[in-house]
Amino acid sequence: MADASFSVVASRLLEDLMERMEAVEALEDADIDLVDGILTVEFDDGSQIILNRQEAAQQIWLVSPLGPAHFDLDAASGRWRDDRTGADLTDILESAFSARLGQPVRLS
């Protein structure tokens, strides 16, 4: 994928994820910010879940209590998949939020 295309696709993904997170009632007390391609969710205790785009690798990187993960765009499905496990980005985020909050969280 061309660098300009990746930047646009990744930016749209992060904006979409932020909007979906802001719509989740369980995350209403979290501070959710998107600045310069870095989506940060900070909780009252200072813990964070961070997503950012990595232009050179053309990946989305996640740092969460479940550990780090790198995601590639699967052109066939249009989904972002973990480069090691093949797991879907949204599924991983839902698991991270659910584990952090102690209740099921859905971003869809």
Buried (B, 14 or more C-beta within 10 A) or exposed (E): EEEEEBBEBBEEBBEEBBEBBEEBEBBEEBEBEBEEBEBBBBBEEEEBBBBBBBEEEBBBBBBBEBEEBBBBBEEEEEBBBBEEEEBBBBBBBBBBBBEBBEEEBEBE
